[in-house]
Amino acid sequence: MSPRRITSAEKHKFEEERARMVLALCDPDRFEDSVLSESPDIINERLGIGVEVTNCTKQNVLKGSSWAGTISGKSVYELSKADRDHIAAHRVSVTQFPIGKLIAGFCCWGDNYDVKGAFQRKLIKLNQSHFQKFAENNFFMLCWMMDVDELEPALNFLLNDIDYRELNMGENGFTKFDKVYLFKEQLLIEINLHQKCFIKREITPEQMNVISHSSFQKVFGMTREEFHAQNHINNSANRNLE
């Protein structure tokens, strides 16, 4: 039996549930009884709130991280030509453990996120006919490892530089986002686009650990430990068959 790989759809669902739990922790009155949905991803129908969730990491960084994930766990002899090309050309670093298995990582400092592009794409999506509109329409951006050099221009864009004319929408006749949430590590920044202000909400490592584990279990029906243990059993069974 092959090791269980996390699909792109499952990863997105995990990110959406984690975002929902972060909002419920920071603003329980508005999000404690929220649920996952489609277009937008999080809703509270009772209060008329919708939240769309997206990862605003640039595609080349996501691809690099994905390549590192596919290489980790292999032995040197299991590397394909594509794996070796990624290691050589895409800054995927590899370490070999004494047992012969590899662990790979992807490093890219600065210029990892596209906040403006993500905002514009989701604003267009918000105004499509299939997208459910609420009294309050919000946008949750995942920017997990964003540093200060990228955070400051991101905040400046959202507070001061949004130009709706770039999207040929004009100022009236379409739905705008009311709030944007920037989520990085243990920090949630809530930006009110109408009042042009923001507040920061800190999340402790312990709280984040509970949220991540609970989100994983809800999406996959098992804990992270159970997931990896099952993969370990599958890998052992495969080696016994060789």
N, C-alpha and C positions, 0 to 999 in steps of 0.2 A: 504494500500500500504506500502511495506517495505521501510525502509530508504535506500537511494542510497549509496551503498558501492563502493569505488574506487577500481577498479580491478588492478591486478599486471601489466597488459599490459598498462593500462592508466597511472599508476604511472611511468613506464619506459618511456612512450612517453612524459610525463611532464618533466622528468629529462633530456631527450634529447633536448627538446625545450628550457628549461632553459639553458642548456649548450650552445646551439647554440646562444642564445641571449647574454650570457656572452661573448662569443668569438666575437660576432658582436660589442659589446660595447668596448671591449679592443683592437680589431684589425679590425676596420670597413672596411679597404681597402681589406681585405682578406675574411671577413665573413659576411659583411652586406647583400650580395645577396645569401648567402648559404641557403640550404633547407634541410629538414629531408628526409632521405632515409632509405634503408635497406642494411646492410653489405657493407659499413659502415653506421653509423647512420646520419652523417652530411656530405654533399658534396657541393663543389663549382666546378662544371664541367668546367666552363670557365677558372678557374685558376689551375685546376688539383689538388684539395685538397680533401682528405677524412679524416674524423675524426670518430673513434669509441668511444662510450661513455659507461662507466660502473660504477656501484657503487662498490667500493672496500671494503665496510664494511663486516666484517666477518658474516657468516651465522647465528651464534648463537645470534649476536646482532640484525640482521635484524628480526629474529624470535621473539626475546624479544620485539622489538618495535611493531611488528605486533600484538602480543598478547595484548599488552597494548592498541592498537587501537581498537581491538575487544571488550575489556572490557569497555572502556570509553563509557559513555552514558547509560549503563545499571543501574538498581537498584540492591541492594543487593540480592533481591529475584529472580532476573533474572540470577544470576551467575550459570553457569553450573559447574559440577565437574571438567571439564578440566580448566575452568577459575580459580577455587579455587586452583587447583594444580599448575597452572602457577604462581599465586600470591605467593604461598608458596615456590616454588622451583626455580623460575627464576628471582628473584629480580624485579618483577613487583610491584610497589608501588601504592596504591589506596587511593584516598581522596574522601569523600562523601560530596556533596553539601547539603545545607539545604533543597533543593527541593527533595532530595532523590536519585539523580543521581550520578554516580561515574565518576571520571576522573582518568585514570591510566597513569603511566609513567614507563619507563624502564631506569635504570641507570647502566652503566658499564664503569669504569674508566680505561683507558689504554688498549693496546692490542686489539683495536677495528677493525683494518684495516689490510688487507692482500695485500699490494702493489705488492710484488714479485709474489705471486700466480696469482693475477689479470693480471699483465703484461705478465706472461708466457702463461696463458690461451688465452689471446687476440692475442698474437703473433702467436700462433698456428692457431687460427681462421683466422688471416690475410692471412696466407699462404694456406688456403683451396681454392679449385677451385671455389666455389660459391662466394667468397669474391671479390669485385671489387677493383682493385689496381689503385692507382693514382700516379702522379709524386711525390706527397708528401703525406705520410700516417702518420696520427697522432692519438694519444690516449688521451682521456679526462677521468681522474679519479675523481669521486666524493668521497671526504673524508671530509664531511661537518664539523664535530667537532674534527678533528685531532688536537692533542696538540703538543707542541714542542718535547716532548719525543718520539713521533712517526714520526713527520715530518722530523727530522734530519736523522734518519736511512733510511727513504724512499728516501730522496734526495741522500744520499750516495749510495744507491743501484742503482738508476737510472743513476747517474753520473759516478760511479766507479766499481760497482760490477755485472753488467749484464754479465752472462756467457752463451753464446749461445750454448756452448757444452752440457750444462745440458739438452737441448731440442733435442739433437742429430741432430742439423741442420748444424753444421759446421759454418764456417765464410762466405761462399759464396753460391750462388745458391738459395737463398730465400730472401723474402722481409722483411726488418726491419722497425720498426717505426722510423720516423724522429724526431718527437717531442712528448713529453708527457706534458699534462696539469694537474696539481694538483689543484683542486678547493676546498677551504675550507672557509666557512663563507663568509667574504667579501674580499677574497684574491685569485687571480689566479696566479699560478706559472707556467711559461712556460719554459720547460727544453729542450734544444737542445741536442739530444743524440749524434750527430756527433761532435759538437764543445765542448761538455762537459761543458756547462755553462747554467745558468738560469737567468731569470728576473722575478721580482714580479710586479704584477699590482693590485693595491688596488681598491676596489669597495665600494662606500659609502652605508650605510644602505638604503638611499633613492633610489639609483639606483637599489639595490637588491630587494627592495620592488616592484618597477615598473616591473622588470624582472619577479619576481615570479608571480605577479598578471596577467601580460600579457600572460605568459606561460600557466597558469591555464585556462584562458579564451579561448585561442586558442585550447587547447586540449579538454576541456569540453563544449565549446560553451556557457559558462556562467561565471560570476564572482564567487569568493569564497563565497561572501555574498549571492548571489542568490542560490548557491548550498546548503549552510547550511540552508537558509530560507526554501527551498523546503523540506529538510529533517525534519525541525521543523514542517512544515505543515503535512507531512506524519505521524510523530510521534503523533501529536495531533489527527489526524483522526483515527489512530489505537487505541488510548486511548478511544475515543468516542464510538468505536465499542465494546469495552470490556464490 
